[in-house]
Amino acid sequence: MPSSHNYVRDYSMSGEGKYDKSPKRMADNRARKKARSLLERAGKAKRGDGKDVDHKNGNPRDNSPKNLRSVGRAANRSIKRNKKAGKA
């Protein structure tokens, strides 16, 4: 059903964005950006190359060189599944 002409949504009351602003999520995001920067400085990634930085062990805060690699977006963002569609 359409809303009235003068309806204004109050975004402050909705729960959108609270998850992304939690301290843990913000720290993980900073670590991911730092990992990208490290690979760019090492020459393994270029800006706008369409690839993601993959953390091999799944921990975004572990930015050791052995844990980082540059992979395609589809490969990095897909979750490996088993026969029953559960996480592998």
C-alpha positions in Angstrom: 0.0 0.0 0.0 1.4 3.4 -1.0 2.3 5.9 1.7 0.8 9.4 1.9 2.4 12.5 0.2 3.9 14.0 3.3 5.1 10.7 4.9 8.8 11.0 5.9 10.6 7.8 7.0 12.4 8.1 10.3 15.7 6.3 9.6 17.0 6.8 13.2 14.4 4.4 14.5 15.1 1.5 12.1 17.7 -1.0 13.1 19.6 -0.7 9.8 23.3 0.0 10.1 23.7 -0.9 13.8 25.4 -4.2 12.9 28.0 -2.6 10.7 28.8 0.0 13.3 29.7 -2.4 16.0 33.3 -2.2 17.2 34.1 -5.7 16.0 32.8 -5.2 12.5 34.6 -1.8 12.2 37.9 -3.4 13.3 37.5 -6.3 10.8 36.7 -3.8 8.0 39.9 -1.7 8.9 41.9 -4.9 8.8 40.5 -5.9 5.4 41.4 -2.5 4.0 44.9 -2.8 5.4 45.3 -6.2 3.8 44.3 -4.8 0.4 46.9 -2.0 0.9 49.6 -4.5 1.8 49.0 -6.5 -1.4 49.0 -3.4 -3.5 52.3 -2.3 -2.1 53.7 -5.7 -2.7 52.6 -5.6 -6.3 50.2 -8.5 -6.1 47.1 -6.4 -6.6 46.2 -3.3 -8.5 43.5 -0.7 -7.9 40.4 -1.6 -9.9 41.7 -5.0 -11.0 38.3 -6.6 -10.0 39.9 -9.0 -7.5 39.4 -9.5 -3.8 42.0 -10.1 -1.1 41.4 -13.6 0.3 42.4 -14.5 3.9 43.3 -18.2 3.6 42.4 -19.0 7.2 39.2 -16.9 7.2 40.4 -14.4 9.9 40.2 -10.9 8.5 42.6 -9.6 11.2 45.4 -12.0 10.3 47.3 -10.0 7.7 50.5 -12.1 7.6 51.9 -12.3 4.1 51.4 -16.1 4.0 47.7 -15.7 4.8 46.9 -13.3 2.0 46.3 -13.9 -1.7 44.5 -12.1 -4.5 41.6 -14.0 -6.0 38.6 -13.3 -8.2 35.5 -11.9 -6.6 33.2 -14.9 -7.4 35.8 -17.3 -5.8 36.2 -15.2 -2.7 32.6 -14.4 -2.0 31.1 -17.8 -2.6 30.9 -20.2 0.4 31.9 -23.8 -0.3 29.0 -26.2 0.3 28.6 -29.9 1.0 26.1 -32.2 -0.6 23.4 -31.1 1.9 23.9 -27.4 1.1 25.7 -26.9 4.5 29.0 -25.1 4.8 31.9 -27.3 3.9 
